[in-house]
Amino acid sequence: MTTHEERSQQRVVRILAGALAVLCVFGGIIYLGKRTSPVREDPKNAAPEQGILQQEASGISPLERQYRELFQALSEDNIHHACALCETILPGLSGDFSSGDSLEREIFLLCESARERELKNRKALLEKSLAGVPPKALTKRLDIYRQLLVLDEENRGYRVNARSLEEEILQRALKEIQGALKAKDIDKACSLCEELPEFLLVSGDPLQPLCNTAFEERRKTKTQAILERVKPLPASDYLGNLRGYRELTLLDPGKDLYWEKIERYTKSAEKAQEKLLRKANARMSYDVSRGTFWYFPGIAEKRDSRGGAHMYFYLGKKDDGTPPQLRLVCLLPRKEFLPASQLVLSFGNTQYALPLQREWLHFFEGFLWCDLPLPASSKALELLERFSKSAKGSFAFILPGETQLLGWTLSPEELRSLRQMFELYETLGQ
């Protein structure tokens, strides 16, 4: 072999050796990549032990998940969320916490910790707010100490401070009320009595005679002022007399004379409006507690499935001369309450819907009924005036998202009653 051939052979060997080294390096990289790659393999080709681990991860019980969520909330100091979780979790536990390694026991202990930390936070907030209240604001400070005692009723410091504040408020009130009574400032004395807090740790008995005296003096003063206003009124002024004796009745409900006067002037009011009531076929009553005359049509008494009175107007007028308010009542016999959302009026080949509020709906003695207030100069009022003057009309209730319910076609008597009461409403408003 020549020297040239020998060198060529050595060069080929070196090239083969280099190629082999490169292949080894790339092979090692590929091997390590497969060992460390985060890409999930096909479950079909996964090793048996990997399948077992996946099953364990997906097989966490609901209780274990709740425990982890609760633990995380506490770790993040999200006490509000932790307490909310406890309110959901605790009612579902068995209550058997006897086992030291019981998951339920761990959850119970975490919830106890959450509650303690929440209580601590609330107390800290109240104490911080207390520091910002001026020392002379005794009632405000007492209110905060009472809130603290609700959170920690065994705290001796809170109780001592609350008692001290009550005693200070009591002594100050005694001096101020006595001074007001001595100066014959009855309104101030009564105001001081009405602003007193409830005494829980000390007795408020020393204040009772003073406050009773103040309230009695105010009652006498008011009574005298009303009598001086009412006595000169002529008997024909039944409204002025009714207002006065109603106020006197509220001041002294046990005095029969005042009730007799109210009965007398109520009859005078009824007699003075006799023609109007007869024309509207209506009756009138007087509400002493509200100072309101109520006017109802005679048809309102016929509440059964065979007769009328399924739709009518009534109105109220206060004795102070303010304008009357008209109200509409619609009744339908039903077996149960239904949350109707609309009242539909049909007349003149057209339907009109009035929205209903939940507080207007009632169910009583087998009737679903609504009681609608009608503001003056409203579109609803204008619509109902036209409805009352129609030759034929009906109404129905509609439920949210549902078809029309059973309605009622008004009789000629009912339509006439609507017109009559509307006319009475306009006359009383003049």
VENRA-V163663 format. One record per pair of residues at least 24 apart in sequence whose ideal C-beta (glycine too) atoms are under 10 Angstrom apart, sorted by the first residue. I is the first residue (numbers start at 1). J is the second residue. D is the distance in whole Angstrom. If there is no record, write none. Layout:
BEGIN
I | J | D
I | J | D
END
This chain:
BEGIN
61 | 103 | 8
62 | 89 | 10
62 | 92 | 9
63 | 89 | 8
63 | 92 | 9
63 | 93 | 8
63 | 103 | 6
63 | 104 | 7
63 | 106 | 10
63 | 107 | 7
64 | 103 | 7
64 | 107 | 10
66 | 92 | 9
66 | 93 | 10
66 | 103 | 9
66 | 107 | 7
67 | 103 | 6
67 | 104 | 9
67 | 106 | 6
67 | 107 | 5
67 | 110 | 8
70 | 106 | 9
70 | 107 | 6
70 | 110 | 5
70 | 111 | 7
70 | 113 | 10
70 | 114 | 8
71 | 106 | 9
71 | 107 | 9
71 | 110 | 6
73 | 110 | 9
73 | 114 | 8
74 | 110 | 6
74 | 111 | 10
74 | 113 | 7
74 | 114 | 6
74 | 117 | 8
77 | 117 | 8
77 | 121 | 10
78 | 114 | 10
79 | 113 | 9
79 | 114 | 6
79 | 115 | 9
79 | 116 | 10
79 | 117 | 5
79 | 118 | 5
79 | 119 | 10
79 | 120 | 9
79 | 121 | 6
79 | 122 | 10
80 | 114 | 9
80 | 118 | 7
80 | 121 | 9
81 | 114 | 9
82 | 110 | 8
82 | 111 | 8
82 | 113 | 8
82 | 114 | 4
82 | 115 | 9
82 | 117 | 8
82 | 118 | 8
83 | 111 | 8
83 | 114 | 5
83 | 115 | 7
83 | 117 | 9
83 | 118 | 5
84 | 114 | 9
85 | 110 | 9
85 | 111 | 8
85 | 114 | 8
86 | 110 | 8
86 | 111 | 4
86 | 112 | 9
86 | 113 | 10
86 | 114 | 6
86 | 115 | 7
86 | 118 | 10
87 | 111 | 9
118 | 151 | 10
119 | 151 | 6
119 | 152 | 7
120 | 151 | 9
120 | 152 | 10
122 | 147 | 9
122 | 148 | 9
122 | 150 | 10
122 | 151 | 6
122 | 152 | 10
123 | 147 | 9
123 | 148 | 6
123 | 151 | 6
123 | 152 | 7
123 | 155 | 9
123 | 158 | 9
126 | 150 | 10
126 | 151 | 8
126 | 158 | 10
127 | 158 | 10
130 | 161 | 9
136 | 172 | 10
138 | 164 | 10
138 | 165 | 6
138 | 166 | 9
138 | 168 | 6
138 | 169 | 5
138 | 172 | 7
138 | 173 | 10
138 | 197 | 9
139 | 165 | 8
139 | 169 | 7
139 | 195 | 8
139 | 196 | 9
139 | 197 | 6
140 | 165 | 10
141 | 165 | 6
141 | 168 | 10
141 | 169 | 10
142 | 166 | 7
142 | 168 | 9
142 | 169 | 7
142 | 197 | 6
142 | 199 | 10
142 | 200 | 9
142 | 201 | 10
143 | 197 | 8
145 | 201 | 10
146 | 197 | 9
146 | 198 | 10
146 | 200 | 8
146 | 201 | 10
149 | 200 | 9
149 | 201 | 9
159 | 201 | 7
160 | 201 | 9
162 | 200 | 8
162 | 201 | 6
162 | 202 | 10
163 | 199 | 10
163 | 200 | 9
163 | 201 | 4
163 | 202 | 6
164 | 201 | 9
164 | 202 | 10
165 | 197 | 9
165 | 201 | 9
165 | 202 | 10
166 | 197 | 8
166 | 198 | 9
166 | 199 | 5
166 | 200 | 7
166 | 201 | 5
166 | 202 | 5
166 | 203 | 10
166 | 204 | 9
167 | 199 | 9
167 | 201 | 8
167 | 202 | 5
168 | 202 | 10
169 | 196 | 8
169 | 197 | 7
169 | 199 | 8
169 | 202 | 9
169 | 204 | 9
169 | 207 | 10
170 | 196 | 9
170 | 197 | 10
170 | 199 | 7
170 | 202 | 6
170 | 203 | 8
170 | 204 | 7
170 | 205 | 10
170 | 206 | 7
170 | 207 | 7
171 | 202 | 10
171 | 206 | 9
173 | 197 | 10
173 | 199 | 10
173 | 204 | 9
173 | 206 | 9
173 | 207 | 6
173 | 210 | 9
173 | 211 | 9
174 | 206 | 6
174 | 207 | 6
174 | 210 | 7
176 | 210 | 10
177 | 207 | 7
177 | 210 | 5
177 | 211 | 7
177 | 213 | 9
177 | 214 | 7
178 | 207 | 10
178 | 210 | 6
180 | 210 | 9
180 | 214 | 8
181 | 210 | 7
181 | 211 | 10
181 | 213 | 6
181 | 214 | 6
181 | 217 | 8
184 | 217 | 8
185 | 214 | 10
186 | 213 | 9
186 | 214 | 6
186 | 215 | 9
186 | 216 | 9
186 | 217 | 5
186 | 218 | 5
186 | 219 | 10
186 | 220 | 9
186 | 221 | 6
186 | 222 | 10
187 | 214 | 9
187 | 217 | 10
187 | 218 | 7
187 | 221 | 9
188 | 214 | 9
189 | 213 | 8
189 | 214 | 4
189 | 215 | 9
189 | 217 | 8
189 | 218 | 8
190 | 214 | 5
190 | 215 | 6
190 | 217 | 8
190 | 218 | 5
190 | 219 | 10
191 | 218 | 10
193 | 218 | 10
218 | 251 | 9
219 | 251 | 5
219 | 252 | 7
220 | 251 | 9
220 | 252 | 10
222 | 247 | 8
222 | 248 | 9
222 | 250 | 10
222 | 251 | 6
222 | 252 | 10
223 | 247 | 9
223 | 248 | 6
223 | 251 | 6
223 | 252 | 7
223 | 255 | 10
223 | 258 | 10
226 | 251 | 8
230 | 261 | 9
233 | 265 | 10
235 | 264 | 9
235 | 265 | 8
235 | 268 | 7
236 | 268 | 8
236 | 272 | 8
237 | 265 | 9
237 | 268 | 9
238 | 264 | 9
238 | 265 | 5
238 | 266 | 8
238 | 267 | 9
238 | 268 | 4
238 | 269 | 5
238 | 270 | 9
238 | 271 | 9
238 | 272 | 6
238 | 273 | 10
238 | 286 | 10
238 | 319 | 9
239 | 265 | 8
239 | 268 | 9
239 | 269 | 7
239 | 272 | 9
239 | 293 | 9
239 | 318 | 10
239 | 319 | 5
239 | 320 | 8
239 | 321 | 7
240 | 265 | 9
240 | 319 | 9
241 | 265 | 5
241 | 266 | 10
241 | 268 | 8
241 | 269 | 9
241 | 319 | 10
242 | 266 | 7
242 | 268 | 9
242 | 269 | 7
242 | 286 | 7
242 | 288 | 9
242 | 291 | 8
242 | 293 | 9
242 | 319 | 5
243 | 291 | 7
243 | 318 | 9
243 | 319 | 5
243 | 320 | 7
243 | 321 | 9
244 | 319 | 10
245 | 288 | 9
246 | 286 | 9
246 | 287 | 10
246 | 288 | 5
246 | 289 | 9
246 | 290 | 9
246 | 291 | 6
246 | 319 | 7
247 | 291 | 9
249 | 288 | 6
249 | 289 | 9
250 | 288 | 8
250 | 289 | 8
250 | 291 | 10
253 | 288 | 10
258 | 288 | 10
259 | 288 | 8
262 | 286 | 7
262 | 288 | 6
263 | 288 | 10
265 | 319 | 10
266 | 293 | 9
269 | 293 | 7
269 | 319 | 9
273 | 424 | 9
273 | 427 | 9
273 | 428 | 9
276 | 423 | 9
276 | 424 | 6
276 | 427 | 6
276 | 428 | 8
277 | 424 | 8
279 | 420 | 7
279 | 423 | 8
279 | 424 | 8
279 | 427 | 9
280 | 313 | 10
280 | 315 | 10
280 | 417 | 8
280 | 419 | 9
280 | 420 | 4
280 | 421 | 6
280 | 422 | 9
280 | 423 | 7
280 | 424 | 4
280 | 425 | 9
280 | 427 | 9
280 | 428 | 10
281 | 413 | 10
281 | 416 | 8
281 | 417 | 7
281 | 420 | 6
281 | 421 | 9
281 | 424 | 10
282 | 312 | 10
282 | 313 | 10
282 | 314 | 8
282 | 315 | 9
282 | 417 | 9
282 | 420 | 7
282 | 421 | 7
282 | 424 | 6
284 | 317 | 10
284 | 424 | 10
286 | 319 | 8
287 | 316 | 8
287 | 318 | 9
287 | 319 | 9
288 | 319 | 10
290 | 316 | 8
290 | 318 | 8
290 | 319 | 9
291 | 318 | 6
291 | 319 | 5
291 | 320 | 7
292 | 316 | 5
292 | 317 | 7
292 | 318 | 5
292 | 319 | 7
292 | 320 | 10
292 | 322 | 10
292 | 324 | 9
292 | 325 | 9
293 | 317 | 5
293 | 318 | 8
293 | 319 | 7
293 | 324 | 8
293 | 428 | 9
294 | 327 | 10
295 | 324 | 8
295 | 326 | 10
295 | 421 | 7
295 | 424 | 6
295 | 425 | 8
295 | 428 | 8
296 | 329 | 9
296 | 421 | 9
297 | 329 | 10
297 | 413 | 10
297 | 414 | 9
297 | 416 | 10
297 | 417 | 5
297 | 418 | 8
297 | 420 | 7
297 | 421 | 5
297 | 424 | 9
298 | 413 | 10
298 | 417 | 8
298 | 420 | 10
299 | 411 | 9
299 | 413 | 6
299 | 414 | 6
299 | 416 | 9
299 | 417 | 5
299 | 418 | 9
299 | 420 | 9
299 | 421 | 9
300 | 329 | 7
300 | 331 | 10
300 | 417 | 8
300 | 421 | 10
302 | 413 | 9
302 | 414 | 10
303 | 329 | 10
303 | 331 | 6
303 | 333 | 9
303 | 364 | 10
303 | 365 | 8
303 | 366 | 9
303 | 367 | 7
303 | 369 | 9
304 | 331 | 10
304 | 333 | 8
304 | 365 | 10
304 | 366 | 9
304 | 367 | 9
305 | 331 | 10
305 | 332 | 9
305 | 333 | 4
305 | 366 | 8
305 | 367 | 9
305 | 408 | 10
306 | 333 | 10
307 | 411 | 9
307 | 413 | 9
307 | 414 | 10
308 | 408 | 9
308 | 410 | 8
308 | 411 | 5
308 | 412 | 10
308 | 413 | 6
308 | 414 | 5
308 | 415 | 10
308 | 417 | 8
309 | 367 | 10
309 | 411 | 10
309 | 413 | 9
309 | 414 | 7
309 | 417 | 9
310 | 367 | 9
310 | 369 | 9
310 | 394 | 10
310 | 395 | 8
310 | 407 | 9
310 | 408 | 5
310 | 409 | 9
310 | 410 | 7
310 | 411 | 9
310 | 414 | 7
311 | 343 | 10
311 | 345 | 9
311 | 369 | 10
311 | 384 | 10
311 | 387 | 9
311 | 388 | 10
311 | 393 | 9
311 | 394 | 9
311 | 395 | 6
311 | 408 | 7
311 | 410 | 6
311 | 411 | 10
311 | 414 | 6
311 | 415 | 9
311 | 417 | 9
311 | 418 | 7
312 | 410 | 10
312 | 414 | 7
312 | 417 | 6
312 | 418 | 7
312 | 420 | 10
312 | 421 | 7
313 | 374 | 8
313 | 384 | 8
313 | 388 | 8
313 | 417 | 8
313 | 418 | 6
313 | 419 | 9
313 | 420 | 9
313 | 421 | 4
313 | 422 | 6
313 | 424 | 8
313 | 425 | 7
314 | 371 | 9
314 | 421 | 7
314 | 424 | 10
314 | 425 | 10
315 | 374 | 9
315 | 421 | 7
315 | 422 | 9
315 | 424 | 7
315 | 425 | 5
315 | 428 | 7
315 | 429 | 9
316 | 373 | 10
316 | 428 | 10
317 | 425 | 9
317 | 428 | 6
317 | 429 | 8
322 | 429 | 10
323 | 376 | 6
323 | 425 | 10
323 | 428 | 8
323 | 429 | 5
323 | 430 | 10
324 | 376 | 9
324 | 424 | 9
324 | 425 | 6
324 | 426 | 9
324 | 427 | 9
324 | 428 | 5
324 | 429 | 6
325 | 373 | 6
325 | 374 | 7
325 | 375 | 8
325 | 376 | 8
325 | 425 | 9
325 | 429 | 10
326 | 372 | 9
326 | 373 | 8
326 | 374 | 5
326 | 375 | 9
326 | 376 | 8
326 | 378 | 10
326 | 381 | 7
326 | 384 | 8
326 | 385 | 10
326 | 421 | 8
326 | 422 | 7
326 | 424 | 9
326 | 425 | 5
326 | 426 | 9
326 | 428 | 10
326 | 429 | 9
327 | 360 | 10
327 | 371 | 6
327 | 372 | 6
327 | 373 | 6
327 | 374 | 6
327 | 421 | 10
327 | 425 | 10
328 | 354 | 9
328 | 360 | 10
328 | 370 | 8
328 | 371 | 8
328 | 372 | 5
328 | 373 | 8
328 | 374 | 6
328 | 380 | 8
328 | 381 | 9
328 | 384 | 6
328 | 387 | 10
328 | 395 | 10
328 | 418 | 9
328 | 421 | 10
329 | 360 | 10
329 | 362 | 10
329 | 369 | 6
329 | 370 | 7
329 | 371 | 5
329 | 372 | 8
330 | 354 | 10
330 | 356 | 10
330 | 360 | 10
330 | 367 | 10
330 | 368 | 9
330 | 369 | 6
330 | 370 | 5
330 | 371 | 9
330 | 372 | 8
330 | 395 | 6
330 | 396 | 9
330 | 397 | 8
330 | 407 | 9
330 | 408 | 8
331 | 362 | 9
331 | 364 | 9
331 | 365 | 10
331 | 366 | 10
331 | 367 | 5
331 | 368 | 7
331 | 369 | 4
331 | 370 | 8
331 | 371 | 10
331 | 408 | 8
332 | 366 | 10
332 | 367 | 7
332 | 368 | 5
332 | 369 | 7
332 | 370 | 9
332 | 395 | 9
332 | 396 | 8
332 | 397 | 7
332 | 405 | 8
332 | 406 | 7
332 | 407 | 8
332 | 408 | 6
333 | 365 | 10
333 | 366 | 6
333 | 367 | 6
333 | 368 | 8
333 | 369 | 10
333 | 406 | 9
333 | 408 | 9
334 | 363 | 7
334 | 366 | 7
334 | 367 | 7
334 | 368 | 4
334 | 369 | 9
334 | 397 | 9
334 | 405 | 9
334 | 406 | 8
335 | 363 | 10
335 | 366 | 7
335 | 368 | 9
336 | 363 | 7
336 | 366 | 10
336 | 368 | 8
337 | 361 | 8
337 | 362 | 8
337 | 363 | 4
337 | 364 | 9
337 | 368 | 6
338 | 363 | 8
338 | 368 | 6
338 | 397 | 7
338 | 398 | 10
338 | 399 | 6
338 | 402 | 9
338 | 405 | 7
339 | 368 | 10
339 | 397 | 10
339 | 399 | 7
339 | 400 | 7
340 | 368 | 7
340 | 370 | 7
340 | 396 | 9
340 | 397 | 4
340 | 398 | 6
340 | 399 | 6
340 | 400 | 9
340 | 402 | 10
340 | 405 | 7
341 | 397 | 8
341 | 398 | 6
341 | 399 | 6
341 | 400 | 5
341 | 401 | 9
341 | 402 | 9
342 | 396 | 9
342 | 397 | 7
342 | 398 | 4
342 | 399 | 9
342 | 400 | 9
342 | 404 | 9
342 | 405 | 10
343 | 370 | 6
343 | 372 | 7
343 | 380 | 10
343 | 395 | 6
343 | 396 | 8
343 | 397 | 6
343 | 398 | 8
343 | 407 | 10
344 | 394 | 9
344 | 395 | 6
344 | 396 | 5
344 | 397 | 8
344 | 398 | 6
344 | 404 | 7
344 | 405 | 9
344 | 407 | 7
345 | 380 | 10
345 | 383 | 7
345 | 384 | 8
345 | 386 | 9
345 | 387 | 5
345 | 390 | 9
345 | 393 | 7
345 | 394 | 8
345 | 395 | 5
345 | 396 | 9
345 | 407 | 10
345 | 410 | 10
346 | 387 | 9
346 | 390 | 9
346 | 392 | 9
346 | 393 | 6
346 | 394 | 5
346 | 395 | 7
346 | 396 | 7
346 | 404 | 10
346 | 407 | 8
346 | 409 | 9
347 | 383 | 10
347 | 386 | 8
347 | 387 | 5
347 | 388 | 9
347 | 389 | 9
347 | 390 | 4
347 | 391 | 8
347 | 392 | 7
347 | 393 | 4
347 | 394 | 8
347 | 395 | 9
347 | 410 | 9
347 | 415 | 9
348 | 386 | 8
348 | 387 | 9
348 | 390 | 6
348 | 391 | 9
348 | 392 | 9
348 | 393 | 8
349 | 392 | 10
351 | 394 | 10
351 | 395 | 10
351 | 396 | 9
351 | 404 | 9
352 | 379 | 10
352 | 380 | 9
352 | 383 | 6
352 | 384 | 9
352 | 386 | 9
352 | 387 | 8
352 | 395 | 10
353 | 396 | 10
353 | 398 | 7
354 | 379 | 9
354 | 380 | 6
354 | 383 | 8
354 | 384 | 9
354 | 395 | 9
355 | 380 | 9
356 | 397 | 8
356 | 398 | 9
361 | 397 | 9
368 | 397 | 7
368 | 405 | 9
368 | 406 | 10
369 | 397 | 10
370 | 395 | 10
370 | 397 | 8
374 | 425 | 9
376 | 425 | 9
376 | 429 | 8
381 | 422 | 9
381 | 425 | 9
384 | 418 | 8
384 | 422 | 8
385 | 418 | 9
385 | 419 | 9
385 | 422 | 6
385 | 425 | 10
385 | 426 | 9
387 | 415 | 8
387 | 418 | 7
387 | 419 | 10
387 | 422 | 10
388 | 414 | 10
388 | 415 | 7
388 | 416 | 9
388 | 417 | 9
388 | 418 | 4
388 | 419 | 5
388 | 420 | 9
388 | 421 | 8
388 | 422 | 5
388 | 423 | 9
389 | 415 | 8
389 | 418 | 9
389 | 419 | 6
389 | 422 | 9
390 | 415 | 7
390 | 418 | 9
390 | 419 | 10
391 | 415 | 8
393 | 418 | 9
END
